[in-house]
């Protein structure tokens, strides 16, 4: 990342369309001012020591790069333990990791601009000649679009940027005639077929020679990609367009970013980790700032810096506000659910989030950057390296460390923003650890286990592209670099793109699609760049005062089974700041902390202000959630008679079942099943409730098509096979952005698991009648006036005066099966003489899609047993399962003529399946809560 990019106004305002020379100059002013503040409060590292460390970095790079060139080139990467090259197909497959390898001398291309930063211009010129002579981009190999973009396309563009810079200086590269740019353009066109999707999101992989979908391509069948994979293209693709004048690259990258923005969860403004590239449905609905999402946020801010498009900044600020509200729990950054952002999604953090403090510096929010960076540094001091993942109590979760550079990146930016020599000492520690623990005769080897110090035969290209670049810049003076680094922005792979591209070949129309969706807090924009008057309020020891309470956070932490770890002493023995999500009015300690807020110190006052802001947000979030009640789909036909109740997601359009009488009718599948065009079987759905599949068009369009065919209601069934409201949050179908007053019928949403119950019933009984309502209706009301066996009524008081046929084997009142998360009532599929099951719906939780919104569990359909302890549920379900099985065996023996209901799956089998679901969900719930 380029520190120049963070400064769009430092105290004084920078014109919105300011020339980038002015922006860079303003950035330099920010950093110099910050440095002058800090040198007054801390002993600086001597120039001699900094030069010594800088020279040490140069020697380390020579060791890594030299061994790659000697033992591995032209292979993609060096295997430092066996001193040979890693060639795709000649080594055992490592899975997705190998998708970065395309037989295009990856490490050499990734290292091009590093050679120039380290003032190795002769080596750079030789490397460029080797690339032009030896590298082939037309290989029959399937590669990652994301990795190829940031490493190879970015490497070629970074190399080109510095090649033309050196040529202009008149000493080196005088023969150069944009050859690297032509290779980049060739590669760009090879990547374009990946964008051939309805959404504009690229396929995750592509064959360099054959593209997508062709039989020989061996790819193109994927449906999912990560958010970062689709959202980390704009810098490289826009730079390629600006360099060449071919606008198609920037257009495709912008379309992908626009789509991701449209698919954000609207109530939380967060995005998930994995998305379906065809439908836009979120596949993984957890959200954080680490793996799978990280560089999406980075590229929104940097796209604003490089391209000058305000909408990118507005989007970033909207996301950043959500991150600080929900994900940031200083010093931790914990993943949350996009629909329930107050609920953490996991109990560990991954190493890729180490880039985020550097991005916060670019944003200008220094305090949380210092806090998170210090926490990460304490983890490193404990394990020598940052484990791939570690828990909230700082235990190793994944022990590998592939020599990732993100922490060094953040260290560099914090030093540039503060001038605090503490960060030079941090960099010194990184150098010492690399030489002591990772250095081997043929390079530097990744750590297989940071706890044991064991190595892996792996040296990724990003180690040379990023690690040595950031470490050298950390210790280098301005005169040590042969060009002005402030004139460039860093990509996520630390490749350098010139800021003057912002005014070159501007042919892309800029449409602001942000403000209409989000009411932004103006204060969010005040923190766009480090302003020393705000960040360092007359206190040269500001950063040290933030770091000091975190010095022992790792060593003092002890393992615990909950996710809220902030019980450690962060400030001189005091308790950590009270968070609104943790507050309990019945806790005397919490009340005492509230009394002290604002009275003891400025820090307490700050905590108090944050607490109030969080409480306001929490209250607002709960109010939003209360506006989204679930609905019920109740199967009322034989042999269910109202005993099967499926919780359903409501729609923001059509008949409001909470204000109107329920809709009752038989169901029929629409043709086409997706309901995206005029129905070809209107006679089948006329006067019935139409079943339609999710996907391929807007919900409102489906509703209009079935309404025009004469349907009296609609049920949309999720097209993601296996999805279930057991583990997904409530889903609300939104309109299409147009006037939906013309839709008069009720529309409800069911997940795949719940929808399959209706579909299975149709296959078994053909005629299936359902009731669409705001909540489950009493079976007595449903069956009133009908000749129904008395065992179904279950001695309901409302039916006591109704005349019912007698039966010697009338069953007793049904047992109820419930769980804190179970939404689907059990289907009684036993004989008339067997006991029935009755369970009320409790919670609804459909998946997220475009236009999704969350609902509070407290607002979901109530359950008569919802106050039972979770720990008792497993026992109840198991006991009932056994009782039913015994009862079934007994009654079947006594009545061999019973055949009614025997065609369907036995109830004990259903109970066994659902018991497993209950147990799995409860385990997940324990992990989360």
GUNUPA-613383 format. One record per residue (C-alpha): x, y, z. Coordinates in steps of 0.2 Angstrom, whole numbers, padded with zeros to 4 digits, always signed. Example, Ala and Ser with C-alpha at 12.3 -4.5 7.8 and 13.67 -1.06 7.14 Angstrom:
2
+0062-0022+0039/+0068-0005+0036/
//
This chain:
929
+0000+0000+0000/+0006+0017-0004/+0006+0030+0011/+0003+0043-0002/-0014+0036-0005/-0021+0039+0012/-0020+0058+0011/-0035+0066+0003/-0033+0081+0015/-0022+0082+0030/-0029+0096+0041/-0030+0107+0026/-0042+0102+0012/-0036+0094-0004/-0047+0099-0019/-0058+0084-0024/-0050+0083-0041/-0033+0088-0036/-0017+0084-0047/-0009+0069-0039/+0007+0079-0037/-0002+0090-0024/-0010+0074-0016/+0008+0066-0015/+0015+0082-0008/+0001+0084+0005/+0004+0065+0010/+0022+0069+0013/+0017+0084+0024/+0007+0072+0034/+0021+0059+0037/+0034+0072+0040/+0023+0081+0053/+0019+0065+0062/+0038+0060+0062/+0043+0077+0070/+0030+0074+0084/+0037+0057+0087/+0055+0060+0087/+0052+0072+0102/+0046+0058+0113/+0057+0043+0108/+0075+0039+0106/+0078+0037+0087/+0088+0023+0080/+0104+0029+0073/+0107+0031+0055/+0121+0019+0055/+0110+0005+0063/+0096+0008+0050/+0109+0007+0036/+0116-0009+0044/+0098-0017+0045/+0095-0011+0027/+0110-0019+0021/+0105-0035+0030/+0089-0034+0020/+0098-0033+0004/+0109-0048+0008/+0094-0058+0013/+0085-0054-0003/+0101-0059-0013/+0101-0075-0004/+0083-0079-0008/+0083-0072-0026/+0100-0079-0030/+0096-0096-0025/+0079-0095-0035/+0089-0090-0051/+0102-0103-0048/+0092-0118-0043/+0074-0115-0049/+0073-0103-0063/+0063-0104-0075/+0052-0114-0063/+0038-0104-0054/+0045-0106-0037/+0060-0112-0027/+0059-0127-0016/+0073-0121-0003/+0075-0138+0006/+0078-0148-0009/+0087-0134-0019/+0076-0136-0035/+0062-0128-0044/+0043-0132-0041/+0035-0136-0058/+0017-0138-0059/+0013-0157-0062/+0030-0163-0058/+0027-0162-0039/+0013-0169-0028/-0002-0158-0029/-0005-0146-0015/-0022-0142-0020/-0028-0124-0022/-0010-0117-0017/-0004-0124-0034/-0017-0113-0044/-0004-0099-0042/+0008-0108-0053/+0006-0107-0072/+0023-0111-0079/+0027-0093-0081/+0042-0090-0070/+0031-0083-0056/+0045-0078-0044/+0055-0069-0057/+0040-0059-0063/+0034-0056-0045/+0051-0049-0040/+0054-0036-0055/+0050-0020-0046/+0057-0026-0030/+0074-0026-0039/+0072-0008-0043/+0066-0003-0025/+0082-0011-0018/+0092-0001-0031/+0097-0017-0041/+0094-0009-0058/+0107-0020-0067/+0099-0035-0060/+0082-0028-0065/+0087-0025-0083/+0094-0043-0084/+0078-0050-0076/+0067-0040-0089/+0077-0048-0103/+0074-0065-0096/+0056-0062-0095/+0054-0057-0112/+0065-0071-0119/+0059-0086-0108/+0041-0083-0102/+0027-0091-0111/+0009-0085-0106/+0000-0098-0118/+0002-0113-0107/-0011-0127-0105/-0013-0125-0087/-0027-0120-0075/-0023-0105-0064/-0031-0094-0051/-0038-0078-0059/-0035-0069-0043/-0017-0075-0040/-0012-0073-0059/-0019-0055-0058/-0010-0049-0042/+0006-0058-0045/+0009-0059-0064/-0002-0045-0071/+0003-0034-0057/+0021-0039-0058/+0022-0035-0077/+0013-0019-0074/+0025-0014-0059/+0040-0019-0070/+0034-0008-0084/+0030+0006-0072/+0048+0006-0066/+0056+0002-0083/+0049+0018-0091/+0054+0028-0075/+0072+0021-0077/+0072+0025-0096/+0066+0043-0093/+0081+0045-0081/+0093+0041-0096/+0104+0027-0089/+0096+0011-0089/+0083+0002-0100/+0086+0013-0115/+0082-0001-0126/+0065-0004-0118/+0049-0001-0129/+0034-0007-0118/+0038-0025-0120/+0032-0029-0103/+0016-0019-0106/+0012-0029-0121/+0014-0045-0111/+0003-0038-0098/-0010-0034-0111/-0009-0052-0118/-0012-0059-0101/-0026-0047-0098/-0035-0054-0113/-0032-0071-0108/-0041-0068-0091/-0056-0059-0099/-0066-0075-0103/-0067-0078-0084/-0079-0064-0083/-0092-0072-0094/-0105-0074-0081/-0122-0067-0079/-0116-0057-0063/-0100-0051-0070/-0090-0059-0056/-0076-0069-0064/-0074-0088-0063/-0061-0092-0050/-0050-0101-0062/-0046-0101-0081/-0035-0111-0093/-0022-0099-0100/-0023-0108-0117/-0041-0113-0119/-0050-0101-0107/-0067-0107-0100/-0079-0121-0102/-0071-0129-0117/-0068-0148-0114/-0049-0146-0115/-0050-0131-0103/-0054-0142-0088/-0062-0128-0079/-0078-0117-0080/-0089-0128-0069/-0086-0118-0053/-0100-0109-0045/-0092-0100-0031/-0078-0088-0028/-0071-0078-0014/-0076-0059-0012/-0057-0055-0012/-0055-0065-0028/-0068-0055-0037/-0065-0039-0029/-0046-0037-0031/-0045-0033-0049/-0048-0015-0051/-0030-0008-0048/-0022-0020-0061/-0036-0020-0074/-0038-0001-0073/-0020+0002-0074/-0019-0009-0089/-0033+0001-0097/-0025+0017-0093/-0008+0012-0099/-0015+0004-0116/-0031+0014-0119/-0041-0002-0120/-0055+0002-0108/-0062-0016-0108/-0051-0021-0093/-0057-0007-0082/-0075-0009-0087/-0075-0028-0082/-0066-0025-0065/-0078-0011-0061/-0093-0022-0065/-0087-0035-0053/-0085-0022-0039/-0102-0015-0043/-0110-0032-0041/-0101-0035-0025/-0107-0019-0018/-0125-0022-0023/-0125-0039-0014/-0118-0032+0002/-0130-0036+0017/-0140-0020+0018/-0144-0020+0037/-0126-0023+0042/-0116-0017+0026/-0105-0032+0027/-0100-0044+0014/-0098-0063+0015/-0083-0073+0012/-0089-0083-0003/-0102-0079-0016/-0111-0088-0030/-0104-0081-0047/-0121-0084-0056/-0134-0080-0044/-0125-0068-0032/-0131-0078-0017/-0119-0078-0002/-0112-0096+0000/-0102-0092+0016/-0110-0079+0026/-0097-0075+0039/-0088-0058+0037/-0071-0052+0043/-0056-0043+0037/-0045-0058+0034/-0044-0072+0021/-0057-0072+0008/-0062-0053+0010/-0046-0044+0015/-0040-0036-0002/-0058-0032-0007/-0058-0018+0006/-0040-0013+0002/-0045-0011-0017/-0060+0000-0013/-0049+0013-0004/-0035+0012-0016/-0046+0012-0032/-0052+0029-0025/-0033+0035-0023/-0028+0028-0041/-0044+0033-0051/-0051+0047-0041/-0069+0040-0041/-0078+0046-0026/-0090+0032-0025/-0076+0020-0021/-0071+0030-0006/-0090+0031+0000/-0091+0012-0002/-0075+0009+0008/-0081+0021+0022/-0098+0012+0023/-0089-0004+0025/-0076+0003+0037/-0090+0009+0048/-0098-0008+0048/-0081-0016+0052/-0078-0005+0067/-0095-0007+0073/-0096-0026+0072/-0079-0034+0068/-0067-0023+0078/-0066-0028+0096/-0049-0020+0100/-0036-0027+0099/-0045-0041+0091/-0054-0042+0074/-0067-0056+0075/-0078-0063+0061/-0096-0061+0062/-0112-0066+0053/-0117-0054+0040/-0136-0055+0045/-0132-0056+0064/-0117-0045+0065/-0118-0044+0084/-0114-0063+0084/-0096-0069+0081/-0094-0083+0068/-0078-0091+0075/-0066-0091+0089/-0050-0088+0079/-0041-0075+0068/-0031-0079+0053/-0014-0071+0048/-0020-0062+0033/-0029-0049+0044/-0012-0042+0048/-0013-0031+0033/-0028-0022+0041/-0018-0010+0053/-0009-0004+0037/-0025+0000+0028/-0031+0009+0044/-0016+0020+0042/-0021+0023+0024/-0038+0027+0031/-0031+0038+0045/-0038+0028+0060/-0022+0026+0069/-0027+0021+0087/-0035+0004+0082/-0021+0001+0070/-0009+0003+0084/-0019-0009+0095/-0021-0023+0083/-0003-0022+0077/+0003-0023+0095/-0007-0038+0098/+0000-0046+0083/+0017-0042+0088/+0015-0050+0105/+0009-0066+0096/+0025-0065+0085/+0036-0063+0100/+0028-0079+0108/+0029-0090+0092/+0043-0081+0082/+0031-0080+0068/+0012-0076+0066/+0003-0093+0064/-0009-0095+0050/-0023-0094+0063/-0023-0092+0081/-0037-0091+0094/-0044-0077+0104/-0034-0082+0119/-0019-0083+0107/-0016-0101+0106/-0010-0108+0089/-0025-0114+0078/-0016-0117+0062/+0003-0119+0065/+0010-0115+0048/+0018-0099+0042/+0022-0097+0024/+0033-0082+0027/+0018-0070+0024/+0022-0051+0023/+0007-0043+0029/+0013-0039+0046/+0029-0031+0039/+0018-0021+0028/+0008-0014+0042/+0024-0011+0052/+0031+0000+0038/+0015+0010+0036/+0014+0013+0055/+0032+0019+0055/+0029+0031+0041/+0013+0038+0049/+0020+0040+0066/+0039+0040+0065/+0040+0030+0081/+0057+0021+0081/+0047+0007+0090/+0042+0001+0073/+0060+0000+0068/+0063-0012+0082/+0049-0022+0077/+0056-0023+0059/+0073-0028+0067/+0064-0042+0076/+0057-0049+0060/+0074-0049+0051/+0082-0058+0066/+0068-0071+0066/+0069-0074+0047/+0087-0077+0048/+0087-0087+0064/+0072-0099+0060/+0068-0098+0042/+0085-0096+0033/+0091-0112+0025/+0106-0115+0013/+0095-0113-0003/+0084-0098+0003/+0071-0096+0016/+0059-0110+0020/+0041-0108+0026/+0037-0114+0043/+0027-0130+0044/+0024-0128+0063/+0029-0112+0072/+0028-0122+0088/+0042-0134+0083/+0051-0124+0071/+0049-0137+0057/+0051-0132+0039/+0041-0134+0023/+0049-0135+0006/+0041-0119+0000/+0046-0101-0003/+0032-0092-0011/+0034-0078-0024/+0026-0065-0012/+0040-0067+0000/+0052-0059-0013/+0038-0047-0020/+0033-0040-0003/+0043-0045+0012/+0060-0038+0007/+0052-0022-0001/+0043-0017+0015/+0058-0021+0026/+0070-0012+0015/+0058+0004+0014/+0056+0003+0033/+0075+0006+0036/+0079+0016+0020/+0081+0035+0019/+0074+0044+0005/+0091+0046-0004/+0093+0027-0003/+0079+0025-0016/+0082+0030-0034/+0065+0036-0037/+0051+0045-0026/+0041+0031-0019/+0027+0044-0015/+0023+0044-0033/+0016+0027-0033/+0003+0016-0025/+0006-0002-0019/-0006-0015-0025/-0010-0030-0013/+0005-0039-0020/+0016-0023-0017/+0018-0019-0035/+0020-0001-0039/+0008+0008-0050/+0011+0027-0054/-0002+0039-0047/-0002+0049-0064/-0013+0035-0071/-0027+0044-0063/-0027+0057-0076/-0023+0046-0091/-0036+0038-0103/-0051+0042-0092/-0064+0035-0103/-0074+0026-0090/-0090+0034-0084/-0091+0037-0066/-0108+0034-0058/-0111+0036-0040/-0121+0021-0034/-0117+0023-0016/-0126+0037-0007/-0143+0032-0012/-0142+0017-0002/-0133+0022+0014/-0134+0037+0025/-0116+0040+0030/-0109+0047+0046/-0100+0063+0041/-0087+0060+0054/-0082+0045+0045/-0075+0055+0031/-0064+0066+0043/-0053+0051+0045/-0047+0049+0027/-0029+0053+0031/-0018+0055+0046/-0020+0072+0053/-0007+0075+0067/-0018+0087+0076/-0031+0074+0078/-0021+0058+0080/-0007+0065+0091/-0015+0077+0103/+0000+0086+0110/+0006+0070+0116/+0022+0063+0108/+0019+0047+0118/+0002+0044+0111/+0006+0028+0102/+0016+0021+0117/+0002+0024+0129/-0009+0014+0117/+0003+0000+0116/+0009-0001+0134/-0007-0010+0141/-0005-0023+0127/+0012-0028+0131/+0007-0043+0141/-0009-0047+0133/-0003-0064+0125/+0007-0070+0140/-0007-0066+0153/-0021-0073+0143/-0027-0090+0148/-0037-0103+0138/-0056-0101+0140/-0071-0107+0131/-0079-0091+0126/-0076-0079+0113/-0076-0063+0123/-0058-0063+0128/-0057-0045+0133/-0056-0049+0151/-0037-0045+0152/-0030-0030+0160/-0026-0018+0146/-0023-0002+0155/-0013-0002+0171/-0022-0016+0179/-0039-0009+0174/-0053-0019+0166/-0055-0017+0147/-0068-0005+0140/-0086-0011+0142/-0094-0015+0125/-0112-0013+0123/-0115-0031+0116/-0108-0037+0133/-0117-0026+0145/-0129-0033+0157/-0140-0022+0168/-0140-0035+0182/-0121-0035+0183/-0115-0023+0197/-0098-0022+0190/-0105-0016+0173/-0115-0003+0182/-0100+0003+0191/-0090+0004+0175/-0104+0015+0168/-0103+0027+0183/-0084+0029+0180/-0085+0033+0162/-0081+0051+0159/-0076+0054+0176/-0058+0047+0178/-0048+0052+0163/-0050+0056+0144/-0047+0038+0140/-0062+0033+0151/-0072+0047+0142/-0068+0040+0126/-0073+0023+0131/-0090+0030+0137/-0093+0039+0121/-0089+0023+0111/-0101+0013+0123/-0115+0025+0120/-0113+0025+0101/-0113+0006+0102/-0128+0005+0113/-0137+0017+0100/-0132+0006+0086/-0137-0010+0095/-0154-0003+0099/-0156+0003+0081/-0151-0015+0075/-0164-0023+0086/-0177-0011+0080/-0173-0016+0062/-0173-0034+0067/-0190-0033+0075/-0198-0026+0058/-0195-0043+0050/-0206-0056+0058/-0206-0074+0051/-0221-0082+0043/-0228-0100+0043/-0232-0113+0030/-0243-0126+0038/-0248-0142+0028/-0266-0145+0032/-0271-0159+0020/-0271-0178+0024/-0261-0185+0032/-0253-0170+0040/-0269-0160+0046/-0259-0145+0052/-0245-0155+0062/-0231-0149+0050/-0227-0131+0051/-0212-0124+0041/-0206-0107+0046/-0204-0096+0031/-0196-0079+0026/-0208-0065+0022/-0208-0053+0007/-0207-0034+0007/-0221-0034-0006/-0237-0043-0009/-0251-0047+0003/-0245-0044+0021/-0251-0059+0031/-0249-0050+0047/-0263-0038+0042/-0274-0050+0032/-0282-0066+0034/-0271-0081+0030/-0271-0089+0012/-0276-0107+0010/-0275-0118-0005/-0267-0133-0014/-0250-0131-0021/-0243-0134-0039/-0226-0132-0047/-0225-0118-0060/-0217-0121-0077/-0204-0115-0079/-0200-0119-0062/-0189-0103-0059/-0205-0093-0063/-0194-0080-0073/-0205-0080-0088/-0224-0082-0093/-0230-0098-0086/-0233-0112-0098/-0245-0121-0086/-0257-0108-0080/-0271-0120-0079/-0261-0130-0066/-0258-0115-0054/-0275-0106-0057/-0282-0104-0039/-0268-0113-0031/-0252-0108-0022/-0238-0109-0034/-0221-0117-0030/-0206-0108-0039/-0187-0110-0037/-0176-0096-0032/-0163-0089-0044/-0161-0082-0061/-0173-0067-0059/-0179-0055-0045/-0192-0061-0033/-0205-0048-0038/-0204-0054-0056/-0208-0072-0051/-0223-0065-0041/-0230-0056-0055/-0228-0071-0067/-0237-0083-0056/-0250-0069-0051/-0254-0067-0070/-0256-0086-0071/-0270-0085-0058/-0261-0091-0043/-0267-0086-0026/-0250-0086-0017/-0232-0091-0020/-0219-0101-0011/-0201-0098-0017/-0189-0113-0013/-0171-0110-0011/-0160-0117-0026/-0145-0121-0014/-0147-0139-0011/-0146-0144+0007/-0149-0126+0014/-0158-0126+0030/-0165-0113+0042/-0157-0123+0055/-0141-0114+0053/-0145-0099+0042/-0153-0082+0048/-0170-0076+0043/-0172-0071+0025/-0183-0058+0018/-0187-0056+0000/-0185-0038-0006/-0193-0030-0022/-0184-0026-0038/-0182-0007-0034/-0198-0003-0043/-0216-0001-0038/-0223-0017-0032/-0240-0012-0027/-0247-0022-0042/-0242-0038-0033/-0257-0043-0022/-0254-0061-0018/-0244-0067-0003/-0226-0073-0006/-0216-0083+0006/-0198-0091+0006/-0192-0108+0011/-0175-0115+0012/-0171-0131+0002/-0173-0143+0017/-0190-0136+0022/-0196-0135+0004/-0191-0153+0001/-0204-0158+0014/-0218-0150+0003/-0211-0157-0013/-0209-0175-0005/-0227-0174+0001/-0233-0169-0017/-0224-0185-0024/-0231-0196-0011/-0249-0189-0010/-0251-0178-0026/-0264-0166-0018/-0256-0156-0004/-0265-0141+0004/-0256-0128+0014/-0260-0113+0024/-0249-0097+0023/-0251-0086+0038/-0241-0075+0050/-0240-0088+0063/-0246-0107+0065/-0264-0109+0067/-0272-0121+0080/-0276-0137+0072/-0293-0137+0080/-0297-0121+0070/-0290-0129+0054/-0300-0145+0056/-0316-0138+0063/-0331-0145+0055/-0321-0159+0046/-0323-0177+0050/-0306-0181+0057/-0300-0195+0068/-0300-0189+0086/-0281-0193+0089/-0277-0179+0077/-0286-0166+0088/-0276-0171+0104/-0290-0167+0116/-0291-0148+0111/-0303-0139+0122/-0310-0130+0107/-0315-0146+0100/-0323-0154+0115/-0340-0150+0110/-0337-0156+0092/-0344-0173+0088/-0330-0185+0083/-0329-0203+0078/-0324-0214+0092/-0308-0225+0092/-0302-0237+0105/-0284-0233+0101/-0286-0214+0102/-0268-0208+0107/-0264-0197+0121/-0258-0179+0119/-0243-0177+0108/-0226-0175+0114/-0217-0159+0108/-0200-0159+0100/-0192-0142+0101/-0175-0134+0100/-0169-0116+0101/-0165-0117+0083/-0178-0130+0076/-0190-0122+0064/-0198-0137+0056/-0212-0146+0065/-0210-0165+0064/-0222-0174+0052/-0233-0187+0059/-0231-0201+0047/-0237-0216+0058/-0253-0225+0057/-0270-0218+0064/-0267-0228+0080/-0250-0221+0083/-0247-0206+0093/-0245-0189+0084/-0232-0176+0086/-0235-0158+0088/-0222-0145+0088/-0224-0126+0086/-0212-0116+0075/-0199-0107+0084/-0187-0098+0073/-0184-0094+0055/-0167-0093+0046/-0166-0092+0028/-0150-0088+0018/-0144-0072+0012/-0146-0066-0006/-0148-0050-0015/-0159-0039-0005/-0158-0049+0011/-0161-0043+0029/-0159-0051+0046/-0172-0054+0060/-0170-0055+0078/-0173-0072+0086/-0183-0064+0099/-0196-0059+0085/-0197-0076+0078/-0212-0087+0080/-0214-0092+0098/-0212-0110+0105/-0222-0116+0120/-0205-0124+0126/-0193-0110+0121/-0189-0107+0139/-0182-0124+0142/-0163-0126+0144/-0154-0131+0128/-0145-0144+0137/-0161-0154+0140/-0166-0154+0122/-0155-0168+0116/-0162-0179+0130/-0180-0175+0126/-0177-0179+0108/-0168-0195+0111/-0181-0201+0124/-0195-0197+0112/-0187-0206+0098/-0186-0221+0109/-0203-0220+0115/-0210-0218+0097/-0200-0233+0091/-0206-0244+0105/-0224-0238+0103/-0224-0240+0084/-0218-0258+0086/-0231-0262+0099/-0245-0254+0089/-0240-0261+0072/-0240-0278+0080/-0258-0276+0087/-0265-0269+0071/-0257-0278+0056/-0270-0270+0044/-0263-0253+0046/-0256-0247+0030/-0261-0228+0031/-0245-0217+0030/-0233-0232+0028/-0227-0225+0011/-0217-0212+0019/-0200-0212+0029/-0203-0219+0047/-0204-0206+0060/-0189-0214+0070/-0178-0211+0055/-0184-0193+0053/-0181-0190+0072/-0164-0198+0071/-0159-0186+0056/-0166-0171+0065/-0158-0176+0082/-0142-0175+0072/-0146-0158+0066/-0151-0152+0083/-0135-0158+0091/-0124-0150+0077/-0133-0133+0078/-0131-0133+0097/-0113-0137+0095/-0112-0122+0083/-0122-0111+0095/-0110-0115+0109/-0095-0110+0099/-0103-0094+0094/-0111-0089+0111/
//
